[in-house]
Amino acid sequence: MLHSEKESKESKTFDFNKYCEEAYRYFSSWLYSKLQKVTMTDRVAELKGIDPLTGLCFNACRVDGTGIYHIIIEAAKLALTKEEYGACCYWYFGPEKSKSSQFALLMIDPKDVEWLHKSKVIQMNDGVGTFSKFLGNNNIFSMKYGTQEWREERNRHLNFLDDKAIEKDMPEMHKIADDYIKKIDEEGKIANLERFTADYTLDVVSKTKLSTSLDQYTKDTISSMITKISTELGNQTYTFIKSILPFIEYFPFNYFIQTELSKLVKLANNILRDDVIQPNKETILSKHNFITAGRNHSDIKLTSLDMINEFKEFLVVGHETTAKLLLFTLMLLADSNHRDVSKKLLREIHTRDKSPREWAKSDFDKVTYLTAIVNEALRLYPPVPIMVNRINKHCTFRDIELRPGDLVFNSALQTHHYKPVWGNDADQFKPERFIEENGAIKEYNEYMFHPFGFNPRKCVGQKFAMLEVKQLVAILVSEYEMSLEKEMHHPFPISSTITMKVMMQNIPLYFEKRKQEELEFKLNPL
């Protein structure tokens, strides 16, 4: 039975759980309206220079999952008003004197971020449990850092996503790109760019890394599911209200409050098992892919929860961030204010002796301006704009006493726009900042530029993600002149749940075929 049929039958019956959840959301909104003027006091009596964020932390109650993002934006505004003390701000989720309140600190300055990661005072696993709640406990996100289990799993990922493995994926990636560009040729535009980038990256990762083929219904279902899960993972309503009313944890109502995410996880498991794994079972087991790599095929139980979680890791976590990167890279290049960037990239593409449709991985790596463009898109619009760590031992940062359990937020979005280190043009789209004088790619300190996180837990799929984006961008720029609606310009309106969101619906992208002389290679060298 199709999932849509199941849902229609279930919708005809009274859902008591759903009723309780809606009542809870109404209650949280009411509490927000009543208490939004509450202020929070200092943890340290004689704290110098660093101000607390007051009165706005009830933004965590936003049921669209963007609450933390809005708190970070307000905290950053306050932090940047006193840069001589360091770009920091702190707040409480709940009243300061409540034992269940959660202390939180925002760091923006790369020097502070470096101190945090080198001082060994934070948990090295997914300490806040963001991904564990969705992927379960037996995965690379939740495994304890440094254990043999963690090293083996990380090495398995790295081996399957290294340069040699990616090079083998190039024929399939070119075929996928060709199929999508045929549609662009026929229609002359992409009606919904966000949906296009989601579909494209889903197809690439599913076909190259999981040996599966997804129909449009399944892709739409997965994309919708990702949006709902990101919203729930980003929604701090329950945590916040519990800090104000601790007794709610022991109230029977609590059972219904926490069911939404678990239901979404169950739905995701069912979709992946029934609509992705089962129809592709024979193909998956007969080919070399992430599921079969390094394993005895007879020992693989495809429908087991562990296997389903591995599909979730690639199809949800891996694909979503790449889709966001591709989305913002194309929007920046199609912005009419950035025509010079596209022309410069086109000239560099023309220094190669063949079309990007035929390039190997090494060809994409040699076009440095292409890498610079993608890096600049990552700097301006990091797919995961907010990272959070939990303190695991007593320590002192500036005048603040940090205690085990405290949260420290680092916003890549804020650090990447921090003018004292990036310059007064930090908000501008300027790929040249990633080019050395000798033409090589300029490497920045990872605490200054960290779109893929930090070592030793940096994203294992960053090379694959970069290639996905560079491949399609190079082909599109070489063959088309792209444009957005006239009123659409950088900076684009954004928000965030777990990943970056552009606050525009159905973004169209228009294509005009380049003239024949623009399609010739080695005619316009730099």
KAJOPE-V641181 format. One line per field, one symbol per residue. ss: DSSP state (H for helix, E for strand, C for the rest). phi: phi as a letter, one per 40 degrees, with the letter a starting at -180 (. if undefined). psi: psi as a letter, one per 30 degrees, with the letter a starting at -180 (. if undefined). Layout:
ss: ???
phi: ???
psi: ???
//
This chain:
ss: CCHHHHHHHHHCCCCHHHHHHHHHHHHHHHHHHHHCCCCCCCCCCCCCCCCECCCCHHHHHCCCCCHHHHHHHHHHHHHHHHHHHCCEEEEEECCCCCCCCEEEEEECCHHHHHHHHHCCCECCCCCCCCCHHHHCCCCCCCCCCCCHHHHHHHHHHHHHCCHHHHHHHHHHHHHHHHHHHHHHHHHCEECCHHHHHHHHHHHHHHHHHCCCCCCHHHHHHHHHHHHHHHHHHHCCHHHHHHHHCHHHHHCCHHHHHCHHHHHHHHHHHHHHHHHHHHHHHHHHHHCCCCCCCCCCHHHCCCCCHHHHHHHHHHHHHHHHHHHHHHHHHHHHHHCHHHHHHHHHHHHHHCCCCCCHHHCCHHHHHHCHHHHHHHHHHHHHCCCCCEEEEEECCCEEECCEEECCCCEEEEEHHHHCCCHHHHCCCCCCCCHHHHECCCCCECCCCCCCCCCCCCCCCCCCCHHHHHHHHHHHHHHHHHHEEEECCCCCCCCCCEEECCCEEECCCCCCEEEEECCHHHCCCCCCCC
phi: .cccccccccccbcbcdcccccccccccccccccbcccbbcccbdbcbgbcccbgbccdccdccgcdcdcccccccdccccbccchcbababchddcccccbcbbbbbcdccccddcccfbbccccdcgdcccbcgccaccbccdgccccccccccccccbcdcccdccddccccccdcccdccdcbgabcbccccccccccccccccbbfbbbcccccccccccccccccccccbdcdcccccbdcccbcddddccccdccccccccccccccbbcdcbdccdccbcacccdgbcdcccbdccccccccccdccbccccccccccdccccccccccbdccccccccccccccacdcbccdcccccccccccccccccccbddbcbbbbbcbacabbfbcccbdhcbbcbbddcccbccdbcgccdcccadccbbcccgccccbdcccbacbgbccbcdcbccccccdccccccccccbbbbaccdccaccccbaabcbcbccabfccbbbbcccdcccccgcbcc
psi: kleeeeeeeefflkjeeeeeeeeeeeeeeeeeeegfgklklkekehkkejkkkkfffffffkggggeeeeeeeeeeeeeffiffgkilkllkjlkefkfgkjkkkkkekeeeeeeefffhglkfaiefgefefefafilfefkkkfleeeeeeeeeeeefgleeeeeffeeeeeeeeeeefeeeeefgljejeeeeeeeeeeeeeeeeffhlkkleeeeeeeeeeeeeeeeeefjgeeeeeefeiffffgkffeefegfeeeeeeeeeeeeeeefeeefgeeeeffljaeefkgljeffkjegleeeeeeeeeefdeeeeeeeeeeeeeeeeffkffgeeeeeeeeeeefflglkffgklefeeffieeeeeeeeeeeeeikejfkkklkkglklkjbgkjklkflkjkkjeeeefgjeffflfgffljifffgklfgflkkklkffejhfgakkggkkfgeeeeeeeeeeeeeeeefflklklkefjlkkkklakcelkkkhkkhjkkkkkkllefffkkgfil.
//
